[in-house]
Amino acid sequence: MKKGNPVISAEHTAQRAAWFNDPKIRAILYQIAVLGIVGLLGYYLFHNTVENLKRQSIATGFGFLNKEASFEVGESLISYSAADPYIRALLVGVLNTIKVAFIGVVLTIILGTFLGIARLSKNWLVSKLAAVYIEVMQDIPILLQLFFWYSFFYDILPSPGEALEPLNGVFMSNRGLVFAVPEWHPAYATMAMAFVAGCIAVYFMRRWARKRQERTGQIFPVFTLSLGIMIGLPLAAWLLAGAPLKMSFPELEGFNFKGGLNMSPEFAALLLGLVLYTAAFVAEIVRAGIQAIGKGQTEAAMAIGLKPGQVLSLVILPQALRVIIPPLTSQMLNLTKNSSLAVAIGFPDFVSVASTTINQTGQAIEGISLIMVVYLCFSLLTSLFMNWYNKKMALVER
Amino acid sequence: MKLSKLWLLVMAVVVALSGVAFAGPTLDNVKAKGFVQVGVNGELFGFGKPDEKGVWRGLDVDTGRAIAAAVFGDASKIKFIPLTAVQRFTGLQSGEVDVLCRNATQTLGRDTELGLDFAQVNYYDGQGFLVSKKNKKIKKAKDLNGATVCVLPGTTTELNVADYFRENKMKMKPVVIESNAELAKAFFAGRCDVLTSDASQLAGTRAVAPKPDDYIILPDIISKEPLAPAVRHGDNQWKDIVNYAVLAMIEAEDLGINSKNVDEMLKSATPAVQRFLGVTPGQHR
């Protein structure tokens, strides 16, 4: 509407008197209608389910969570016995899923980045080896790979009685890998604190070094010094505590090893399968990210006298990461969700424990909704974190 | 695995969507379809498994055929649907199958919480342990303290074995694998010290071992497992049909009637056989 023409404007308003022709009101009405239909549909489904379950006299509700689970779970990060309630069994499952997903994601990113860079290597052999790896791993379904690795662990490795001992205190058998670990000593708590303190110190040192560089142009040896602080501080704490070195050695007792740290074949197979499979996809994403940066960028960075390492860390990576992060997020989600294939090779992840729960209680709908909610939470949290990180990286754009 | 999860989800959705599908008696439904849908095991030798020609064989399969014969007078009007231990009850609840003949143990919890009714027991089983003879220290179940135990998920087995170890203050480490075949493979490769299941299943598994003689079933039976066909709760007519189909087979075996001699038996002079085969009319005892 033009200003200074009130007559037309007024007339116009008068013409639009019919409220249902107002696009704004109409939009709101449509939205209410859609919301109503969705709500009614949801209510219909919910009501129908409850009615059907009632008619078939199937138990409903989440009351079962506090009942005794009375089944055992193979491995657990927290103490668990068959006398604990279902909720604790499910928590054991959630923690197992988090364990495999977290370690898996970290290893995948490391291996994937390494492979992606190898794929771009000027060395023909390195580049072709990486290419073959990527093609083969991408083309074989993950479930088959898991079966392969699992049977690899239990078929190739001997029984605990004849376990291989490649290093002193490391035993490999079809019951898993058993390591000797240092016996607990209060000095380790001090060391952990020293490490945290070291991290904080490094953070401030980096800020100071960057400011100083911006001011004076002088480069401070941040990396070497950071490494020194982060290793040196805990080491000093350990030496001050008298250098405790008592190890808990695994010993064969009855059917299996006692003591030390045990990594079951199920966990090892699942982790290995997921990492090797997903890393192939991550490698391609990393390659795409690096190739997305124009050659001119590298040449320009070289021309102003940056070293190759600096070219990568200051020029290429900050730009490449913006291309890499969004597809990387979906690979991380894939890995987490694929970990539910654990049930096929006997690792007690969340889905496996939830399946048993469903069967013992017969409450499939509650069980399935729990599975959906847990995976939704995993995915949303991962996305949230990655989106935040992505935003942080995207700001680099000028 | 992933597929079976999907399947469970589909079942849940079916339960949610179907408004009146289960209101009518199962018999009308079956007659309208023209065949009985029977949930069976699919992987278990002796109970429900297709032979090399693709013909279904086993006790549970034959129970299903008896039900079809009772309804249609024709044992071939039947469709077998293999279900895993995890899927089976959901399959029955949602109406995917009309009757479940899948070596399912009758329990109070399943009867009440799952909305099921169990018919006549067709096999009295009990849970046992299969071990390798190489492990000479194991002579009885009490020797299993600290053992790694291979077990199928979604069965009473998982519960019984945990109960047994708890009761005897022993420790165990379960390895739970969903597929029967994969589980057996892991056990034969030595991943576990012991495989536990119903004794009948252990015998079936042992029979397919690379070297069956290397394995023995321990003498201990740690549970009672009455295996029975199951139907949905509240359809008495259908339950009666299933019940008497099982009983008729037991009775026939008792009287010495089988598929080969049934025509001869029609001429039998034994009053019980005459009644059973309807030679003497109107005598249902």
Chai-1 contact restraints between the chains, C-beta under 6 A:
chainA,res_idxA,chainB,res_idxB,connection_type,confidence,min_distance_angstrom,max_distance_angstrom,comment,restraint_id
A,L45,B,A16,contact,1.0,0.0,6.0,A-B,restraint_1
A,N48,B,A16,contact,1.0,0.0,6.0,A-B,restraint_2
A,T49,B,A16,contact,1.0,0.0,6.0,A-B,restraint_3
A,N52,B,V15,contact,1.0,0.0,6.0,A-B,restraint_4
A,Q56,B,G115,contact,1.0,0.0,6.0,A-B,restraint_5
A,S57,B,G115,contact,1.0,0.0,6.0,A-B,restraint_6
A,S57,B,H233,contact,1.0,0.0,6.0,A-B,restraint_7
A,I58,B,G115,contact,1.0,0.0,6.0,A-B,restraint_8
A,A59,B,E113,contact,1.0,0.0,6.0,A-B,restraint_9
A,S70,B,L159,contact,1.0,0.0,6.0,A-B,restraint_10
A,S70,B,A162,contact,1.0,0.0,6.0,A-B,restraint_11
A,F71,B,E158,contact,1.0,0.0,6.0,A-B,restraint_12
A,F71,B,L159,contact,1.0,0.0,6.0,A-B,restraint_13
A,F71,B,A162,contact,1.0,0.0,6.0,A-B,restraint_14
A,E72,B,A162,contact,1.0,0.0,6.0,A-B,restraint_15
A,E72,B,P174,contact,1.0,0.0,6.0,A-B,restraint_16
A,G74,B,K173,contact,1.0,0.0,6.0,A-B,restraint_17
A,G74,B,P174,contact,1.0,0.0,6.0,A-B,restraint_18
A,G74,B,V175,contact,1.0,0.0,6.0,A-B,restraint_19
A,A82,B,A162,contact,1.0,0.0,6.0,A-B,restraint_20
A,A82,B,R166,contact,1.0,0.0,6.0,A-B,restraint_21
A,Y154,B,A186,contact,1.0,0.0,6.0,A-B,restraint_22
A,Y154,B,A189,contact,1.0,0.0,6.0,A-B,restraint_23
A,Y154,B,R191,contact,1.0,0.0,6.0,A-B,restraint_24
A,D155,B,A189,contact,1.0,0.0,6.0,A-B,restraint_25
A,S159,B,G190,contact,1.0,0.0,6.0,A-B,restraint_26
A,N174,B,G190,contact,1.0,0.0,6.0,A-B,restraint_27
A,N174,B,R191,contact,1.0,0.0,6.0,A-B,restraint_28
A,G254,B,G146,contact,1.0,0.0,6.0,A-B,restraint_29
A,F255,B,G146,contact,1.0,0.0,6.0,A-B,restraint_30
A,F255,B,A147,contact,1.0,0.0,6.0,A-B,restraint_31
A,F255,B,D193,contact,1.0,0.0,6.0,A-B,restraint_32
A,V343,B,E178,contact,1.0,0.0,6.0,A-B,restraint_33
A,A344,B,M1,contact,1.0,0.0,6.0,A-B,restraint_34
A,G346,B,V175,contact,1.0,0.0,6.0,A-B,restraint_35
A,G346,B,V176,contact,1.0,0.0,6.0,A-B,restraint_36
A,G346,B,I177,contact,1.0,0.0,6.0,A-B,restraint_37
A,S355,B,V86,contact,1.0,0.0,6.0,A-B,restraint_38
A,S355,B,P153,contact,1.0,0.0,6.0,A-B,restraint_39
A,T356,B,P153,contact,1.0,0.0,6.0,A-B,restraint_40
A,N359,B,V86,contact,1.0,0.0,6.0,A-B,restraint_41
A,N359,B,G154,contact,1.0,0.0,6.0,A-B,restraint_42
A,G362,B,E113,contact,1.0,0.0,6.0,A-B,restraint_43
A,G362,B,L114,contact,1.0,0.0,6.0,A-B,restraint_44
A,A364,B,L8,contact,1.0,0.0,6.0,A-B,restraint_45
A,A364,B,A12,contact,1.0,0.0,6.0,A-B,restraint_46
A,A364,B,T90,contact,1.0,0.0,6.0,A-B,restraint_47
A,I365,B,A12,contact,1.0,0.0,6.0,A-B,restraint_48
A,I368,B,L9,contact,1.0,0.0,6.0,A-B,restraint_49
A,I368,B,A12,contact,1.0,0.0,6.0,A-B,restraint_50
